[in-house]
Structure formats: structure tokens, C-alpha cells
Amino acid sequence: MTPPGGPSVTFLGFTVPDDVLAEIMARDTIMPTQTHTFAWGLVRALRAAGCPVHLLSAAPVSGWPGNRQVRFRAGHFRQDDVDGQLLAFVNLLGLKHLTRFVAAWRTGGRALRERDTDVLLVHGVHSPFLWFGVLRARRRGVRVVPVLTDPPGVALPTDGRLVRLLRGLDVALVRAALARCSGVIALTPALADDFAPGRPRLVMEGIWAEPAAADRPASAGSTRDIVYAGGLSRAYGVDRLVEAFRGLPGDDLRLCLYGRGELAGWLREQAAVNQRIVPPELLPRAELLPRLRRAAVLVNPRPVDQDFVRWSFPSKIIEYLAAGVPVVSTRLPGIPPAYAPWLSYAEPDTPDGLRAAIGRLLDLPVAQARALGAGGARFVRETRNPTAQGSRMRDFLAGLTGQTGLTEQRGAPAVVGATLPQRPD
């Protein structure tokens, strides 16, 4: 049972039931797994901290024809003892934003009245939801707090001239809405600095999502697996990882890649000519987690020279560390310094740099590698768990609403009062 004491939250965003996500994954060109995991992590963290939560959610789908379902219907759902409402919308360019705004206005306005909401938490920089908050929730005395996970208006290579024009307009609308919000929760300081300057902020890069089933010890295999899980694209450095792996010696090494993206076909070609490379797979989280725990090294190869990385914290970093396995990552600016003892940084972020970082971990004595993985797991499980992160959110939101609670101060440490485990030498 959720303990009492926190502000009442209506969470407007994309927090759909697991069965709805499975349907989306089966037919969509995008893979909203991390959005789904993060959203439910927020819900569980808020409830663990005593905040009543009600969900208003739109299906997280790409626009037609990326997802060929045009009409999404309204409905009610319940998952993990949380009640929610699905918002109806039409999945066509232009109409998608308009119909989501109308649905939020009708359904959301009624929910705010009936549930005596203190805070409207808005997931992401979706302009229809932000402007519903600005135009309707604020007038009811409800504090509007967006959760900034990405910058607005990120252009895609497939965007045409009209889409790019509309994205530019959307960025202007988002910035105007953020300036009217009570505060923001941001994955990185740069997101708050660049898109919500001057607003009260809580910087919180993620939440460790405890698996539904109890952890089981990973069984040792006959190979040492180098594992990557995520989007299979050049933007995420997957091609660099493949090149780095080719130069690693050892017949017992395997490169395993889990996900979906434009490099999937190319990766299958690489696997056909190199028996150490395993063809890519897309797995549900319940099947993926044991693969992560069996790995010798987990790798985040995202290049550091892309414009968007200063706003980014890869959520896979938390999931990797929680697996209890040594982790290689490029040194992205959005990774807080507290993670440094538990990551082996690839510097430079080239194939040679990745190869050297992976090699250093493979060369560790078994006991030292296990101690490093165990320390990283303790770090995220003790300091980024739902109770710790939920308490930070509760105190921040309580400060915005004038309720009793400790507000997060600009520049404060990520988890106040936490005793962090030390990395073994």
C-alpha cells in the first residue's frame, strides 16, 4: 500500500500497459522500450514516496506510415494498482498534435477536477500536453512540471521540408510553454539550462527499474560475450563497436547485439562472414536481462561529437550497471561524475578507443571483474532505486506546491545522504 504524504500527481504522457506496448512493438518502426521503462519507473518511484498517481496516456507511436494504425481509441486501464486513461487521437501529420490536445483538454480537464490534483507531471516536450497544462491546469491552481528527457524538435534523416518547418514551429511552442511551467525535472543539467532557463529544476538522470522476477545468478557459458542493447544505428556507434570487436583477439569472444535499427541488415551480413558476431535479435526485457547478466562486458559506444549528446543520459547505463557486469562507455557529458568509478571510459570514442577499453576489462582477473560489476550494481540499486529517486521528486514537487518537504537545491548532489560503495582497486 502506498504511504500517504506526497502531492497528488496526474501524470500526462505515454505510460501505457504492457500489452499495449507489445502491440506497438509488433507493428511500429520505432522501439519505445526505454520510454516505457522510464515512465513506469517514475510512477513506481512517486508511489513509493507517498504520492497518489493517476495516468493520462497516449500510445507512444510514430506517425503514419511509420505506424499504419490511424485511429487510436480512448479507454481505461489498470496496471500495478495504478488507474489510467488512454487518450484518443488521429495518427496523421498535424492531426496527431491537434487531436491529442483536444483529448487532453476533455479527458484531462475532467480528471483534474475529479481527483483534486496538486501537480500535473508532463512526460517529455510534447507541445499539445504542455499547452494543455499551461492553458487549463494552471488556471485551476495545479502546478505544471514537465519531465525533460530529450530536446524538442529533433530532426530525423527522413524528414521532408514540411516536417522540418513544423518541427521548428513546435520548438517555439515548447519553449514558450516551458517558460510558463512551475519547474522541471530534467535528465541532464543542459536540458534545463537550454530549454527551461530560470525555472526551478531537479536533475535526475534515471531510475533503476527492478525486474518483475527475482534475479537469478547468471550461468557461465563457454564464450565471453561482448554485449550491446539498444538502437542498431550509426548514431549510437554500433558500426564503431563492430570495427572495434574485429580487432580483439580470442576465439571464445562473441559480439551480441540486441535491438532494432537501420544497421540490422548490415549486422546480419557481418555475422555471415564472421562466426564471432552473433546475428542481431530483438528481445523482450524479461529475456534480455539474463543475457546482460551473462555478458563479460557491456558496451555503450555512442559517439560524443553529436550535437544532442550534451542533453542525453543513456538509460542503458543504469540497466547495464544493475546487471553486475563491467561496463565500457564513451565519456558522454550527460553522465554524472558519480558514475565514473564504475565505468571504463573509451577515450577517444573511436574503434581503437573502444577496443582498448574492452580489452582492459577482459584482461582483469576474474575476482576483480566480479568486484567491479558488483560495486556498480550496488551503486545504482542503492542510490537510483525507486524509493530514493521518488523521495527526491516528492520533496521537489512539495516545495513547488508549498507543502511540507525538502526542495532540491540547484547544484545539490544527486542523492543526498547516500553512502556510495567504493570501486575496488
N, C-alpha and C positions, 0 to 999 in steps of 0.2 A: 504494500500500500504506500502511496506517495505521501511523505510527511508534509504537513501544512507549513505555510510561512512565506512563500515566494509570490511575486506578482503573477497575476493571471495572464497567460500568453495565448494569443491567437497567432498561429504560425502559417503564414501565407507563402506558398511556394510550390514544391514539386515532390512532396513526401507521400508517395503512393504506396499501396500494399504490395507485398512481394509478388503476388500473382499478376498484378497489373504490370509490374516491371518485366516479368518473364515474357508477357505478350509483346511488350515494346521491343525487347531484345531480339525476339524472333523475327521481327519484320522491319526494324529500323536500320538506317545506315549509321547511326551514332550508337555509342555504348555508354549509357548514363549510369554505370555501376557506381562510380565514385560519388556522383551527385546523390544517389540513393543512400549509399552507406553514410555519407556525411550528414544528410538530412535526418535520418533516423538516429544518428549519434547525437545530434543536437536535441532531438525530442527526449531521448532517454536521459541525457545529462540534465536538462531542465527539470524533468520529473524527479530525478534523483535528488535534486536540490530543493524540492518542495514547490515547484511552480506548476500549477494546473495548465495543461496544454490542450488546445483544440486545433485541428488541422483543416486548412482550406488549400486544396491542392489541384494543380493542373498536371496532366500527363506530360512528362519531360520528353517530348518527341521533336524530331527535326521537321522542318516544314515540308509540305508536299513539293516534289515527289520523293524526297528522302524517306518519308513515311507516307504511304499511299492511303492511309485512313484519313478521310476528310473531316468527318463529323465525330467529335468526342462528346459523349453524353454526361450529364450530371448524375450524381449518385452518392450514396452514403457508404462508409466502410468503417471497420473497426479492426485494429491490429495492435497487439501488445498492450491491450487495455486502454488504447487511445482512440477517441472518436474523430472521424474526419469526413469531409465532404469533397467530392470530386467536382470540379468546375467544368461546365460545358464550354466548348469553343469550336470554331471552324478553322481547320488547319490549312489555310491558304494565305499567301503573302498579303499583308495588310489586314485582312480579316482576322488573322490569328491574334494580333495585338488588340484590335477593336473588340472582338467578342470575349476575350479574356478580361478586358477592362469591364465590360458590361456584366459579365458573370460575377466578377469580384464585387462590383457595386451592389448587385442584387443580393447575392448569397452572403457576401461578406458583411454588408451593412446589417443584415438581419442577425448574423452571428454575433457581431459586436454588441448589439442591443441585448440579445438574449443571454449572453454569457458574461456580461459585466467585465469586459476585457480591460486590463491595465496597459498592456503592451501589444502592439501589432509588430511581430517579427517578420520581416520580408526576406525570403531567401534569394540572394542574388540581385542583379541590377536589371531586373525585368521591368521596363518602364510602365506597363499597364498596372502592375501591382504596386509599384512605388507611388504612382499618381492616385490610385485608389486610397492609399494611406494618407497622402498629403491633402487630398480634397475632402475625404469623408471621415477617416479615423481621427485626424487631428481636431476636427470640429466637435467631436464627441469627448475630447479630453484624453484620448488614447495616445500614448507615446509611440511614435513610429521609428523602428530601429531596423535598418537593413543589415543583412549579413553579407559582406562583400567577399566573394570567393574568386571573382575574376573581374578584369576591367570591362567596361561596356564597349560594345561595337567592334569586337574583334573580327577582322575581315578574314574570310575564307578564300582559298585559291579559286574556288568555283563561283564566287560572287560576280554577278554582272554589274553593269554601270548603275542600273536602277537600285539594285540591292545595296550597293555601296553608298548611294545617295541616301537611302532610307536609314542605313546604319549610322551615318553622320548625324541625321536628324534625331535618331534615337539617343545618341550620346549626349546631345544638347539637352534633351528631355530628362535624361537620367541625372545629369549634373544639376539641373535646376531642382529636381525633386530631392536629391541628396542634401542640398543646401537648406532644405526646409525640415529635415528629419531631426529627431531629438538626439540621436547618437548613432554610432555604427559599431558593429563587430566585424573585424577585418582579419583575414588570414595573414597579411603582412602589413608592416607599417607603411610601405609605399602605396598600397591601395587606399588607405585612409588619407595619407598626405596629398595624393594626387587627385582624388575624386570626392573627398569629403573634408577639405581643409577647414580647420577650426571647429569641427564637430567633436564632442566627446567620443572617445573610442576605447574599445577593448580589443587588443591584438591577441588573437587566439588561433594558432595555425592548424589545429585539428583535435580530434578526439579518438582515443583508442576504442575501437568497437569490439567488444568481447564476443568471440564466436558463440553461436547458439548452443553448440555441443561442447562438452568439456575437452580441453586439449589432451591429445594423446601423444606419447613420445613418438617422434619420427623414426621409422625403421631405417636402418642403414642399408644402402644399396651398393651395387657393385661398381657404380660410377660416381664421379664427383660432378654434380650439376651446377652450372653457372646459370642463374635464372633471372629473367626479366618478365614482369607482368604489367600490362598497360597497353596504350595505343601503339600499334605497329606502324610507326611513321618516322620519316626522316626528321621531322620537327622534334621528336623525342629522342633522337640519337640512336635509333635501333640499327641503322646501317653502320654507324661507327662501332657499335658493340660487336657486330658480326665480324668486322675487319679486325678488331682487337682480339677477338677469340681465335681467329685463324692462326695468329702468331703464338698462341700459348702451347707449350709442349705437354704431351701426356695423352696416351691412348684412352685413358679412363675418364677424360673430361667430356662432358656433354653440354651443349648450349641449348637451353629450353626456353622458348618464348611463348607467353600466354597472352592472348588478346586478339584484337581485330584492327585492321587498318590497311592503307594503300600498299604496304610492303608485304602483305601476306603471300601473294603470288610469288614475288621475288624470293621470299624466305623459303618457300617450298622448293624453288629451283636450287637454292643453296644447299638445302638438305639432301636433294637428289644426288649431288656431286660430292658431298662431304658427310660421311657417316657419323661424324661427331656432332652435327647440327640436327636437332630434332624438328620435324615439321611443326609449325605453329598450331596451337589449339586455343579455342575459346571455352573456358570452363566456368561454371557457376562458382560462387565464392566458397561454398562448402567443400567443393572438390579442389579448389585452388590452394586453400590454406595448407593442407597436408603437403602439397608439392613445395610450397615455400619453406616449410619446416624441414624438409628432406634435403634442401639445397646445401651446397658447400659455400656458395657466395651468392648474394642477391645484388643486383646492379640497377642503379638509376643513372642512365647515360645522357640525360637531357643536356644539350649544348647550352653554354652560358652566354653566348653572344647574341641571343634573340631578344627583341625588344620586350616581349611580355614576361621574361623570366623574373624581372625585378618585382613583379606583382604576384609571383607564383610561389606556393609551397606545395610540392608534390605529395599528395596524401599517401602515396605508396611508401614514403619514408617511414611513417608511423607503422604501417602494416608490416613492412619488412622487418623493422626492429623488433616488433612484438613477436615475430616468428622465432626469435632467439638464434639468428644466423648472422654471421659477419656481413656487413653491408658496404658496398662501394657506391659513391655518389660523386657527381660533379659538384663543385662548390657554388651552388646557386645562392644569390644574395638573399632570397627569402627564407633560407634555412637558419633558424636562430642559433646563436653560439652555443647554447646548452646542448645541442646535438653533437657537437664536434668530437667529444671523447669516444663516441660510439660509431662514427663513420670513418671509413678510409676514403679520403678525397682523391679523386683523379685530377691531377694537375700536371700539365694542361688537360683540357677536356677533349683531347684528340684520341684517336685509336691507340697511339703509343701510351698516352697517359692512362687510359682505361686499362690497357694490358698490364702496365706496371702496377697499378693499384690492385687489380685482381690477383696478380702474381704474388704480391706481398702477403695477401690473406691466405692464398693457397699454401704458401711456404711456412705459415705459422705452425708451431707444434699443436697437436690435437687439443691438449688441455687448455692452451692459451686461446685458441679459436673458440672453444666452448665457453670459456670465461668471458670473452669479449661479447659473444652473442647473448649470453645470459644477462650481462650487465645492460646491454641495450634494451632487452626485453623488460627488465625491472624498471629502467628509466621511463619508458613510455607507459607501462602499466601502472606505475605508482604516481606519475605526475600528469599524465594526459588521459586518465580514466574518466568515465562519466561523472563520478562524484566530485572530483577535483575541478574539472572544467565547468560542470554545472554550477558549483558554488561561485566560481568567478563570474559566470553570466548572471546568476541570481543577484549577486551584490551590485554588479554594474547596472542592471535593469532597475533594481530597487533604488539606487541612487538617482536615476533619471526620473523615477516616479515620485520621489520624495518619501519613499518608505524606508523603514529602518534597514540598514545594511551597509556594508563597506563598499565604496565605489572604487573601481580600478583607476589608479592614477597613471597619467602619462609617464612612460619610462619605467614603470614598476617591473619587477622580474616576472617571468612567465607564470610561475606558480609560487605564491608567497608561502614561506614556511616549509617548503618541501625539502627533504634531505635527499640529495641526489647521490646514487651509487657512483663509485669511482671506477674509471676504466682500469683494467689490470695492465701492468707493465708488460 
